């Protein structure tokens, strides 16, 4: 689904993503895996990495900052 989204935007557009992502450089810890067992019951996966979702898509990550819950939520600024 992410692969189709940049086509809907004008060149040079900016997009902000606010969601639960594991930073691309961080190791997936046992604690996060165990927490994920509970979070998936609520329909969310806290073990995803945005870089994995965006691979092969024509976007550029301009900024990626930790936000709520000790960085569990991330604020990611993208350009197309």
Backbone as a printed PyTorch tensor [residue, N CA C, xyz], in Angstrom:
tensor([[[  0.8140,  -1.1900,   0.0000],
         [  0.0000,   0.0000,   0.0000],
         [  0.8590,   1.2560,   0.0000]],

        [[  1.9570,   1.2620,   0.7450],
         [  2.8310,   2.4200,   0.7900],
         [  3.3880,   2.7370,  -0.5910]],

        [[  3.5810,   1.7360,  -1.4090],
         [  4.1650,   1.9480,  -2.7350],
         [  3.2790,   2.8120,  -3.6210]],

        [[  1.9690,   2.8240,  -3.4180],
         [  1.0600,   3.6090,  -4.2480],
         [  0.9410,   5.0530,  -3.7770]],

        [[  1.1880,   5.3220,  -2.5290],
         [  0.9220,   6.6460,  -1.9680],
         [  1.7290,   7.7810,  -2.5960]],

        [[  3.0340,   7.6590,  -2.8330],
         [  3.7610,   8.7870,  -3.4300],
         [  3.2030,   9.2070,  -4.7840]],

        [[  2.6160,   8.3050,  -5.5370],
         [  2.0460,   8.6380,  -6.8380],
         [  0.8680,   9.6040,  -6.7050]],

        [[  0.2460,   9.6480,  -5.5450],
         [ -0.8990,  10.5310,  -5.3210],
         [ -0.4600,  11.9320,  -4.9030]],

        [[  0.8110,  12.1370,  -4.6660],
         [  1.3220,  13.4110,  -4.1780],
         [  2.0710,  14.1510,  -5.2750]],

        [[  2.0710,  15.4620,  -5.1730],
         [  2.8340,  16.2780,  -6.1140],
         [  4.3160,  16.1840,  -5.7660]],

        [[  5.1930,  16.2640,  -6.7640],
         [  6.6280,  16.2560,  -6.4690],
         [  6.9730,  17.3810,  -5.4930]],

        [[  7.8150,  17.0890,  -4.5360],
         [  8.2050,  18.0590,  -3.5300],
         [  7.2680,  18.1150,  -2.3280]],

        [[  6.2040,  17.3180,  -2.3590],
         [  5.2720,  17.2930,  -1.2240],
         [  5.9650,  16.7720,   0.0200]],

        [[  5.4600,  17.2060,   1.1760],
         [  5.9690,  16.7040,   2.4470],
         [  4.8550,  15.9530,   3.1550]],

        [[  5.2330,  14.8930,   3.8440],
         [  4.2820,  14.0490,   4.5680],
         [  4.8680,  13.7930,   5.9520]],

        [[  4.0120,  13.8590,   6.9660],
         [  4.4410,  13.5250,   8.3220],
         [  3.7380,  12.2450,   8.7390]],

        [[  4.5180,  11.2880,   9.2340],
         [  3.9890,  10.0120,   9.7200],
         [  4.2030,   9.9780,  11.2290]],

        [[  3.1450,   9.6630,  11.9650],
         [  3.2320,   9.5130,  13.4180],
         [  2.6660,   8.1440,  13.7390]],

        [[  3.5230,   7.2280,  14.1330],
         [  3.0740,   5.8580,  14.4100],
         [  4.1330,   5.1550,  15.2430]],

        [[  3.8540,   3.9050,  15.5490],
         [  4.7470,   3.0870,  16.3690],
         [  5.7100,   2.3360,  15.4580]],

        [[  6.9700,   2.7430,  15.4870],
         [  7.9900,   2.0780,  14.6780],
         [  9.2330,   1.8640,  15.5080]],

        [[  9.8440,   0.7390,  15.3300],
         [ 11.1520,   0.4650,  15.8970],
         [ 12.1710,   1.1940,  15.0190]],

        [[ 13.0560,   2.0070,  15.6090],
         [ 14.0710,   2.6630,  14.7830],
         [ 14.8640,   1.6270,  13.9700]],

        [[ 15.1730,   1.9720,  12.7410],
         [ 15.8420,   1.0310,  11.8370],
         [ 17.1420,   0.4910,  12.4160]],

        [[ 17.8630,   1.2940,  13.1700],
         [ 19.1580,   0.8690,  13.6930],
         [ 19.0580,   0.1010,  15.0110]],

        [[ 17.8770,   0.1000,  15.6350],
         [ 17.7270,  -0.5670,  16.9370],
         [ 17.4980,  -2.0620,  16.7930]],

        [[ 17.9720,  -2.7660,  17.7950],
         [ 17.7780,  -4.2190,  17.8700],
         [ 16.3990,  -4.4910,  18.4680]],

        [[ 15.7170,  -5.4820,  17.9720],
         [ 14.4230,  -5.8920,  18.5100],
         [ 14.6690,  -6.6840,  19.7900]],

        [[ 14.2650,  -6.1150,  20.9180],
         [ 14.5410,  -6.7390,  22.2090],
         [ 13.4650,  -7.7670,  22.5650]],

        [[ 13.8090,  -8.6320,  23.4830],
         [ 12.8560,  -9.6230,  23.9660],
         [ 11.6550,  -8.9290,  24.6180]],

        [[ 11.9090,  -7.8630,  25.3730],
         [ 10.8240,  -7.1270,  26.0100],
         [  9.8310,  -6.5800,  25.0080]],

        [[ 10.3320,  -6.0140,  23.9130],
         [  9.4390,  -5.4670,  22.8820],
         [  8.6700,  -6.5920,  22.1960]],

        [[  9.3160,  -7.7150,  21.9780],
         [  8.6120,  -8.8680,  21.3830],
         [  7.4770,  -9.3380,  22.2810]],

        [[  7.7490,  -9.3840,  23.5940],
         [  6.7050,  -9.8100,  24.5340],
         [  5.5670,  -8.7900,  24.5910]],

        [[  5.9000,  -7.5040,  24.6090],
         [  4.8600,  -6.4710,  24.5810],
         [  4.0320,  -6.5540,  23.3040]],

        [[  4.6830,  -6.9340,  22.2170],
         [  3.9830,  -7.0430,  20.9390],
         [  2.9050,  -8.1270,  20.9740]],

        [[  3.1140,  -9.1730,  21.7620],
         [  2.0820, -10.2070,  21.8810],
         [  0.7790,  -9.5970,  22.3790]],

        [[  0.8710,  -8.6870,  23.3300],
         [ -0.3270,  -8.0180,  23.8400],
         [ -0.8450,  -6.9480,  22.8970]],

        [[  0.0560,  -6.1830,  22.2890],
         [ -0.3980,  -5.0850,  21.4290],
         [ -1.0900,  -5.5880,  20.1620]],

        [[ -0.7110,  -6.7570,  19.6760],
         [ -1.3790,  -7.2830,  18.4820],
         [ -2.8360,  -7.6430,  18.7560]],

        [[ -3.1680,  -7.8760,  20.0070],
         [ -4.5710,  -8.1140,  20.3530],
         [ -5.4190,  -6.8670,  20.1100]],

        [[ -4.7660,  -5.6990,  20.1380],
         [ -5.4570,  -4.4270,  19.8840],
         [ -5.2650,  -3.9510,  18.4480]],

        [[ -4.6930,  -4.7980,  17.6170],
         [ -4.5620,  -4.4880,  16.1980],
         [ -3.3460,  -3.6810,  15.8150]],

        [[ -2.3030,  -3.7120,  16.6260],
         [ -1.1090,  -2.9530,  16.2760],
         [  0.1490,  -3.7970,  16.5050]],

        [[  1.1510,  -3.5450,  15.7020],
         [  2.4140,  -4.2770,  15.7680],
         [  3.5180,  -3.2870,  16.0970]],

        [[  4.1490,  -3.4320,  17.2430],
         [  5.1950,  -2.4910,  17.6640],
         [  6.5970,  -2.9620,  17.2820]],

        [[  6.6860,  -3.9680,  16.4330],
         [  7.9930,  -4.4660,  16.0110],
         [  8.3270,  -4.0560,  14.5720]],

        [[  7.4660,  -3.2820,  13.9320],
         [  7.7040,  -2.8690,  12.5440],
         [  8.7420,  -1.7630,  12.4760]],

        [[  9.4660,  -1.7440,  11.3800],
         [ 10.4260,  -0.6750,  11.0830],
         [  9.9320,   0.0600,   9.8470]],

        [[  9.9030,   1.3950,   9.9220],
         [  9.4230,   2.1690,   8.7750],
         [ 10.2950,   1.9380,   7.5510]],

        [[ 11.5950,   1.8130,   7.7500],
         [ 12.5010,   1.5850,   6.6220],
         [ 12.1490,   0.3340,   5.8330]],

        [[ 11.6870,  -0.6950,   6.5160],
         [ 11.2680,  -1.9190,   5.8190],
         [ 10.0270,  -1.6680,   4.9680]],

        [[  9.1010,  -0.8650,   5.4910],
         [  7.8730,  -0.5640,   4.7470],
         [  8.1460,   0.3430,   3.5540]],

        [[  9.1270,   1.2260,   3.6790],
         [  9.4030,   2.2190,   2.6400],
         [ 10.4200,   1.7570,   1.5990]],

        [[ 10.9990,   0.5920,   1.8070],
         [ 12.0260,   0.1010,   0.8780],
         [ 11.4540,  -0.0050,  -0.5390]],

        [[ 12.1600,   0.5920,  -1.4960],
         [ 11.7490,   0.5330,  -2.8930],
         [ 10.7130,   1.5780,  -3.2750]],

        [[ 10.3460,   2.4470,  -2.3440],
         [  9.3650,   3.4920,  -2.6180],
         [ 10.1140,   4.8010,  -2.8500]],

        [[  9.6270,   5.6180,  -3.7750],
         [ 10.3040,   6.8590,  -4.1410],
         [  9.9740,   7.9710,  -3.1390]],

        [[ 10.5250,   7.8410,  -1.9360],
         [ 10.3850,   8.8680,  -0.8950],
         [ 11.7440,   9.0430,  -0.2310]],

        [[ 11.8990,  10.1690,   0.4470],
         [ 13.1350,  10.4210,   1.1740],
         [ 12.7690,  10.7720,   2.6080]],

        [[ 13.3950,  10.1040,   3.5590],
         [ 13.1760,  10.4050,   4.9630],
         [ 14.0530,  11.6080,   5.3130]],

        [[ 13.4140,  12.7280,   5.6490],
         [ 14.1140,  13.9580,   5.9660],
         [ 14.4560,  14.0020,   7.4480]],

        [[ 13.5230,  13.5380,   8.2670],
         [ 13.7040,  13.5830,   9.7120],
         [ 12.9860,  12.4010,  10.3370]],

        [[ 13.5790,  11.8260,  11.3680],
         [ 12.9870,  10.6950,  12.0920],
         [ 13.3350,  10.8880,  13.5610]],

        [[ 12.3150,  11.2230,  14.3570],
         [ 12.5600,  11.5380,  15.7630],
         [ 11.7030,  10.6810,  16.6790]],

        [[ 12.2470,  10.3130,  17.8320],
         [ 11.4270,   9.6090,  18.8200],
         [ 10.3890,  10.5540,  19.4080]],

        [[  9.2600,   9.9970,  19.8130],
         [  8.2070,  10.8110,  20.3980],
         [  7.7170,  10.1510,  21.6850]],

        [[  6.4760,   9.7810,  21.7360],
         [  5.8540,   9.2620,  22.9500],
         [  6.3790,   7.8980,  23.3680]],

        [[  6.1760,   7.5800,  24.6350],
         [  6.5010,   6.2710,  25.2140],
         [  7.9480,   5.8630,  24.9660]],

        [[  8.8620,   6.7640,  25.2840],
         [ 10.3070,   6.4960,  25.1660],
         [ 10.7140,   6.1170,  23.7450]],

        [[ 10.1060,   6.7450,  22.7690],
         [ 10.4760,   6.5130,  21.3830],
         [  9.7170,   5.4010,  20.6920]],

        [[  8.7560,   4.7820,  21.3880],
         [  7.9330,   3.7650,  20.7300],
         [  7.1810,   4.3930,  19.5570]],

        [[  6.6790,   5.6120,  19.7660],
         [  6.0760,   6.3730,  18.6710],
         [  7.1580,   7.2200,  18.0390]],

        [[  7.1090,   7.3520,  16.7370],
         [  8.0840,   8.1160,  15.9910],
         [  7.3540,   9.1810,  15.1630]],

        [[  8.0180,  10.2820,  14.9390],
         [  7.5460,  11.3160,  14.0250],
         [  8.5360,  11.3170,  12.8670]],

        [[  8.0270,  11.0180,  11.6750],
         [  8.8860,  10.8610,  10.4980],
         [  8.4180,  11.8430,   9.4330]],

        [[  9.3310,  12.6890,   8.9730],
         [  9.0350,  13.6470,   7.9020],
         [  9.6070,  13.0990,   6.6040]],

        [[  8.7560,  13.0580,   5.5830],
         [  9.1240,  12.4990,   4.2770],
         [  8.9340,  13.5500,   3.1850]],

        [[  9.6920,  13.4400,   2.1140],
         [  9.4270,  14.2250,   0.9030],
         [  9.3100,  13.2530,  -0.2640]],

        [[  8.5470,  13.6820,  -1.2360],
         [  8.3170,  12.8570,  -2.4380],
         [  8.9670,  13.4960,  -3.6320]]])
